[in-house]
Amino acid sequence: ISKYGLQQQLGSGSMGEVWKGHELQTLDTVAIKIFHADLQSDPNFSARFNQEGQAVMALHHPNIAQVYECDITRAPDSNSTVAYMVSEYIEGETLTHYLQNTSRKGQFPSVSALVYLFKNIATALDYAHQQGVIHGSLKPSNILLDNQNALHSKIGEPKLTDFGMARLVKNISSSNTNTALYMAPEQAKGQVPSESSDIYSLGIILYELCTGVQPFRSESPVAIMMQHINVLPTPPILINANIPPGLSEVILRSLAKDPATRFRTASAFASAVASACSVQPVGTVSLNDESALNARTFSGPLSGPLPSSLGVSGPLPPAVPMRTNKLPTVPSISMPLPAVTRPVISQESPPAQRTTPVTTTAILPVAARRKEMPTIYAFLTVLLILFILASTAVIIFWVHPQQPQVTPPPPNAIAGQVFFQDDAFGRTDTLHIEMRNIVPPPQGNSYYAWLERADNITIPLGQLAIQNGNGTLFYKGDSQHTNLLSMARGLSITVENSGSVPGTPTGQQVYLGNFNPATLPYIQHILYQLPGFQYKGGIATGLFETIKTINDKAGSIADDLQGSHDYALAWRQAIRIIELIDGSDYAHSSGDLPAGDPTLLQIPVGIVSSPALPGYIDTLAAEVGKIQQAMGDDATMRSHVQNINNAITDLRDWVQTMRTYCAQILKTPTLQGFGAPSVLSASLELKKAAADSYTGRTIPPNTNPLPILGSAGMYQAYVECQYLATIPMKKV
């Protein structure tokens, strides 16, 4: 093509192909993107291509792949024209490949490396934005990791590519699933991408790095785009409990549906990430800290202000959503096992961490070091002997491995647990089975699990995987995403012939678990649907989403008053918060929303009750009260109910605080008055109360919020509500 030779195809996609090539005269290695011929059928393609190409070639930043040439030439073997773009060749993998080998396998990057990665991506984005260039299609495949320039991080130096592709190729984004996964809501609506759209896409990437999944997924690009527009993402801390709570909040703010609620700049986003992880501010991260930045992954999070990694994903999260010294452990079978994505909330204080004193090592004089040599030789000899003994033991172990001894649980003991899990739409369409100390099935047989429906129909869930006396199964649900709590009565496990996949249970039933029929209806109201209630979903889900939205908007108000001074936006956000708390109709009649102010949302039911309708909190409290009356002597459920009641008590207080300060802000007579110190003070109190309501409040010496009075927020309440739907499994 033109003056370039093609050597090796590096990839292809909906827009075209990428080749490794070289300049024919200088032999310099370059990357060449060749656009598909059908793209040029657009009569405006040539003009757009030249315009975008000139803008991209003008970008000169160490974290942006340099574009050397953009041109349209005639193909040598035909009369058709070929559009191509030549850029620097970067040796290394894409962030997509890195994700496939790390986060998607549960091996998350170190926090230090994550902060460094985002610092550089953010500065590159802000630089491009200042030059008037919007990326518009930011995704992991457009971020190259330069392994030839990995001095500061083993991940590699990030290099952004494909700036302006969204404007250049307008017909691709709506039909490409990979692009739709990272698309901002306003882009899904057909609007032109902006700086804020790039920040949203960057938030999706951070979400995936921290959890191993994208927040919105489907086989259909249109379905994904509708989720971006209408569905709130699952808080990442509910997927990976090792994420610092502050980082989870930062990610969710970057994914706000309203562009004005997101961070103003990519660097502000990166700084918030660093702050949430208790790392130095991004602008002052030391580039020479090899020990911190070169760590690709660690076995688990460290305690203290700087966690080394985001944890190791597994079937069970750690007992508390906090940084710990060790890998997640499986609790005793006598205690309730945690759900797949729900961290257990323990009322026990974490163990005190030992402080390691800082010491300096003096350099010995030459003579002194010589005197130490015999000691060193003796020490090395001892190490060699120990190594030989250890190696012998390992060889013996592998030649004669010890078979695990499985002690079956006594009769009536809990042998395992079944946990139900919801998706981004609040549909509880998957479940997870964890069995402990079970006897392996007879030779030629397997354990199969069955969902027992209320209408006595049995649904096959699949075969349990048995290893070292433990059995696990993750049921991904059906194609209709049927809410399992809407029909489940219990679950059974049978012994079936391994040679076939049974459609109905035919073998002996060995384990069985059922919901308490007295409490099941109220659990369904909390997690599935309450007939007649205005929100079409579980009460806990609706309340969680509402408080999360308020938290985002409260943070936006404080930022607007302190930074951009966009008083009109702050005023609109305050109106929305009052509507979410009161409900749109009651907001005016209560006097919280001044008579002259418009309603901006259509919220049928608020967090607090109105004279006409009970609110979320009172409705949740009523259903929990019914469970309390019907649960009998179930000590485990009693504990969860008490924890939920603790959170409800706290929420009543904190929501009223939010309501008071938000109403105070809205009583400011003019927009110019929003610049007064009293309004800023009220906004900061509002932000604090919103954060407490959402993630809970930490009470020293605890290091995280717990489900106790004065500490429990909506996050703790939501986790405890999920535990209400746990089914204990017992041997038949």
Residue, then its C-alpha position, 0 to 999 in steps of 0.5 A: i500500500s503506497k510506500y509501505g510493505l505489509q508483513q503480518q496481519l495483527g488483527s481484523g474487525s468490523m472496521g478493517e484490518v491491522w498489519k505489521g509493516h515497514e516503510l519501503q525506503t527506511l525499513d522502519t517498522v510501522a502499524i498499518k490500519i486498512f479500512h474496509a472498502d464498504l466504509q468508503s461507500d459513504p459520500n462523506f467518508s473521505a472528508r471525515f477521514n481527512q479531517e479526523g486524520q489531521a487532528v489525530m496526527a497532531l496529537h503528540h503524547p507519550n501515552i498515545a500511539q503516534v499516527y504518521e500518515c492518513d491517506i486514501t490510495r488506489a489499490p494496485d490490483s483494482n480500481s477501488t480506493v483504500a483508506y489507511m492509517v499508519s502509526e508507530y508499531i508497539e510491541g506488546e499485548t492489548l489490554t483485552h489480552y491482559l484482562q483475559n489472562t488476569s481479571r477474567k481469571g480472578q487474578f486482579p492487578s495490583v492497586s499500585a499498577l492499576v493507579y499507574l495505568f489509569k494515571n497515564i491513560a487519564t493524562a493522555l485522554d485529557y491531553a487529547h480533549q484539550q486539543g479538541v479530539i474525543h476518542g469516542s470508542l475507548k475500549p480495552s482493545n484500543i489500549l496497547l501495553d508497550n512491553q518495550n517500555a515497562l520500566h515503571s510497571k510490568i503491565g507495560e506502558p499504556k498507549l491509546t489508539d484509534f482516536g476519532m473512530a466513532r466519528l469516522v465510522k458512524n455505522i459500526s458502533s450500533s452493530n458491534t457488540n464489543t463496542a457497545l459494551y463500553m459505550a456511554p448512554e448518550q452515545a447509545k441514544g445517538q448523540v455525539p460523544s463528548e469528553s464525558s463519554d470517554i470518562y464513562s468508557l474508562g469507568i467500564i474498563l476500570y469496572e472490568l479490571c476490578t471485577g473481571v466482568q463488564p457491568f452490562r452484557s448481552e448477545s445483542p448490541v441493542a440490548i447492551m445499549m438499552q442497559h447503558i441507558n436504563v439499568l444501574p450497574t451492580p456495585p463492583i464491591l458486590i462482585n469482588a468484596n476485596i475492592p476498597p469501598g471508596l473505589s467502588e463508589v468512584i467507579l459507580r460515579s464514573l458510570a452515572k447516566d447523567p454526563a454532568t454527574r461524572f468526573r469533569t476530567a479523566s485526571a480527576f477520575a484517576s486522582a479519585v481512584a488513587s485516593a480511594c485506594s489510599v495511594q499517593p495523589v496520581g500527580t505525584v506517584s513515584l515512577n521509580d517505585e519498582s517494588a510497588l509498580n512492578a507487581r503484576t498480581f499478588s495472592g491477596p490484598l494486604s492490610g493497611p493503607l495501600p492494598s497490594s491487589l484487589g484480591v483473588s476471585g473465587p467461589l466465595p469472597p472473604a468474610v468481611p469486605m475489607r483488606t486482609n492479610k490472607l486469601p479468602t477462606v471458607p467459613s465453618i459449615s456450622m455458620p452460614l456460607p456467603a453468597v457468590t458475590r455477596p461478602v459476609i458481614s461479620q460483627e467481629s472486629p478485625p484482628a489488630q495488625r502488627t506494625t513493622p518498624v522501619t529500619t535502615t541497613a548499615i553498610l559493613p566495612v570491608a574488614a567486617r564483611r570478611k569476618e562474616m564470610p565463614t558464618i555465611y558459608a555455614f548458613l548456606t550449608v544449612l539451607l542446602i541441607l534443608f532444601i534437599l530434605a524438602s525436595t525428598a519430602v515433595i517427591i515422596f508426596w507426589v509418588h505416594p499422594q495422600q488421599p483426602q479423608v472425608t468425614p461425612p456430617p452427622p445426621n441433621a447437620i448442615a452439609g451445604q448452602v444454596f445462594f441466589q444471585d441477581d443480575a444488573f436488572g435485579r433478576t435473581d436468575t442464577l444460583h450457587i451451591e456449596m457442599r462441604n465434607i460430602v462422601p463421593p458418589p459410587q463409581g460410575n455415578s454423579y451428584y445432580a442438583w434439582l430446583e424444586r418449584a412450588d408447582n412440584i415441577t423439577i428443574p435440572l440444574g446440572q452436575l456437581a463438581i466434586q473435589n476433596g470432599n467439596g461439591t460446587l455448582f453454579y447454575k447460570g439460569d435459562s435464556q429467559h432470565t427467569n427469576l428463580l425466587s419467583m417459583a423456588r420451593g427448595l432444592s434436592i441432590t440425587v445420585e444419577n448414572s454418569g453416562s447420561v444427562p437426566g432430564t428428571p431425577t431418577g436416582q436416590q435423593v441424598y441431600l435436600g433443602n427447602f425454604n421455610p414456607a412461612t417466611l418465603p412470601y416475604i423474602q420474595h417481596i423483598l428480593y423479587q416483587l411485592p404485589g401492588f407496590q409501585y416499584k416493579g422489583g424487589i423492595a431491597t433492590g429498589l431502595f438500593e438503586t435509589i440511595k446509590t443514585i442519591n449518593d452520585k448526585a450529592g457528590s455532583i452538587a458538592d463538586d459543582l459548588q467547589g469546582s465548576h460553580d455550575y449552580a444551575l446543575a447543582w440546583r437541578q441535582a438537588i431537585r432530583i434528590i428531593e424527588l427521590i426521597d419524597g416521591s415526585d408528588y409529595a415533594h411539592s406538597s411536603g414543602d421540601l420542593p419550593a412551589g416555583d421549582p419544577t419536578l424533573l423526575q417521575i418518581p411514584v414512590g419515595i424513600v420516605s412515606s407520604p400520606a398517600l403511599p408507604g415509602y421504601i423504608d417503611t415497606l421494607a421494615a414491614e416485610v422484615g417484621k413479618i419474617q421476624q414473626a414467622m421465622g420461629d427459632d431460626a437463629t441464623m435468620r434472626s441474626h440477619v433480620q437484626n442486622i437489617n433492622n439496624a440498617i433501617t434504623d440508621l437509614r431513617d436517621w441519615v435519610q432525614t438528614m439528607r432531606t433537611y440539607c437538600a431542602q435547605i439548599l433548594k430554599t436558596p432564592t437565586l442561583q447566584g446565592f448558591g455561591a454562599p458558604s452556607v450552601l456549600s456547607a449544606s452540600l458537604e453535609l448532604k454528601k456525607a449523609a448520602a455516603d453514610s446511607y449508601t456504604g455505611r459509616t465506619i466506627p473506630p476501631n473498626t476499619n469498615p462499616l458493619p451491620i451494627l447500629g450507627s454503622a450499617g447503611m444500605y449496602q449492609a442491608y442489601v447484603e443481609c437481605q440476600y442472605l434471607a434467601t439462603i437454603p441450608m442443605k441437609k443429608v436425607 
